[in-house]
């Protein structure tokens, strides 16, 4: 009986191992790049560790890079899909590159901050002032340029003394009063939000767009893929979008766990920042985890305004450059 039991256990073990091996073989490998010091570090790495991507049949390989390296990844086809600066992708669509927006991503959660004692009361008060940004080329900065023209007729390239400087140095300049307001990296926007005794919110692009359309603004970093990658395996593309959306839903309820392991890489510096991040996530901010015709319409409405104010040359046809995977 002992021999029979041992044989049975061996069969069960081998059967289980074979099933695991088959499951592993069925996973589709997808390589992606993300920027260091961003909330994406938490969603990609921690949700991966929690098995979210494998649940959807995806073996995700994630490379976290400095911002310039991240920006180079998708256009150069080092990776074929990713959460990428949206308006930069639109410019490349207008140049003929077959890039398709297929899912949600980072909303324009970077906000415009001033010191608490600043005399500035509204965004239009920035006219003639010194305004610090961490990157002129970032998708969030370009989105801000559109909204500043749409809502306030304020041209950030003409009406404001816009200064480009690295994130930590930018916050130091604001502290010294050498810039009047800042538009910083997502992690440093969270840092400002976690210190209400020191900083005050002047303008939220995401709140502005939600009030105008009922939908968040996702052009900071929507999910974008090369068309040939989608055509090669449409089910893989759908599964990846589902996995990304679920990773952001997962993070809303598990940010403590994610920060504990990956907070340093995500530039979450202390308990106050972790608490602020958690509050933002649980309130539905930072990520847009759905992509449907209503959301697409709101995003293309933004592109129409971007064209009107001269930020982009043309609006890519919605039926060609956006796709809701079913």
NORGI-V307429 format. One record per helix or strand of 3 or more residues. SS is the DSSP state (2 for helix, 1 for strand). FROM is the first residue (numbers start at 1). LEN is the number of residues. Records with the same first field share a line. If there is no record, write none. Layout:
SS = FROM-LEN  FROM-LEN
//
This chain:
2 = 2-25  39-11  52-4  67-9  86-9  123-4  139-14  167-10  186-8  205-9  227-6  234-29  271-12  293-16  318-4
1 = 28-8  58-8  81-4  99-8  111-5  130-4  161-4  181-3  199-6  221-6
//
